[in-house]
Amino acid sequence: MAAGKGLKFGTRAVHAGEEPDFAATGDVVTPIHMSATFARSDAEKPTKGLEYSRTGNPTRLALEKRLASLENAKHALAFSSGMAAETTLLLSVLKSGDHVVAGNDLYGGTVRLFESTLKRFGVTASYVDTTRLSDVEEALRKDTKLLWVESPSNPLMSICDIRAVARMGQASGAMTVVDNTFASPFLQNPLDLGATVVVHSTTKYIGGHSDVVGGAMMTSDRKVHDAVRFNQNALGAVPSPFDCFLTLRGSKTLAVRMERHCENAAAVAEFLERSPKFSRVNYPGLRSHPQFELARRQMRMPGGMLSAEMKGGMRAAKDLLRKLRVFATAESLGGVESLVEHPASMTHASISKEMRERNGLTDGLVRFSVGIEDSEDLVADLRSALG
Ligand SMILES: Cc1ncc(COP(=O)(O)O)c(C=O)c1O
């Protein structure tokens, strides 16, 4: 079956990139091609274009086709982690002296990459509230080459108008990159909204089972793709064939998992909003969310992630984590199991306290990755832990 354009998301998630190879065996599932290198019958003719597994591997190629299809992109590259995708992309499109405008509520590892690594190579970054378009416009400079956006953001779940930001980037000559990890390609496709590049930690919703670390970059811009592909081979941050197999397998159920994640997250968000122990619940599906209307326009559903601020601060937050039984306290997100974490001391601990507080990431904030269990059990777990 040809899983190309015209087919709906759920069908492409199952089939894209995995057409049976009738000339070989007709496997309906792409095999794990463990070969490090590929023999050729003629020295000048690599068999089916395959040379060496850092450069290309059939299991990885199948995954890349699927990932391109899910983000409506012409090209995709799979990496050994989300950070490997980010690093390879940034080293491919930036040079010393370039400036980046990034959201002020980003995954901590992305901020660390800008502040601790890229700064040493002469790349600087400014952080702005990307929900305020005038702030984005003001931050753009002549040397701004890239706009880096997360929507929903991590961990405050704010929603940025991707179409408007990408238009601003285009007008000033900066490419817009969207980290679409929190939404997943099922909920939004940033390239359709004008972004040039999408990155993912496939460790999260795309893999979906917390059993493999991986990353991806998708684009329809041939020049950007070629530059990153060149550097992927030069730098070597490639996923193993087994990792690609797990990610391919996980991605088949992305559509059905996301529907359940969203349904459960809504139930949890509504419960927390009614609880007197929280001063604020950040979930784009709640009417109280400042960008509720934008989220409705931009996303198919509001997602499986939320955060909430406990009135009792750090002590109350840590007490809640200790008492939960179904939610496991762990970093990461997007797996079938529900996770909870304390951003100030876990995922965002690498950001200075001053920067965290300036951006509204307080010590009482708790982040939930709501899984696909029965929502009654999740709410009961919270009710019991909150006393
Ligand atoms: C939004 C976001 N982007 C990127 C990353 C980095 O991905 P990885 O852990 O696969 O390197 C993460 C990891 O938590 C993330 O949450």
The ligand as an ORCA input file, in Angstrom:
! r2SCAN-3c Opt
* xyz 0 1
  C      10.465     20.147     24.372
  C      11.721     19.327     24.351
  N      12.592     19.490     23.345
  C      13.733     18.777     23.275
  C      14.063     17.854     24.243
  C      15.351     17.089     24.144
  O      15.102     15.788     23.721
  P      15.988     14.492     24.117
  O      15.828     14.305     25.590
  O      15.402     13.406     23.290
  O      17.387     14.807     23.757
  C      13.178     17.640     25.306
  C      13.507     16.653     26.360
  O      12.875     16.565     27.389
  C      11.979     18.397     25.360
  O      11.098     18.249     26.365
*
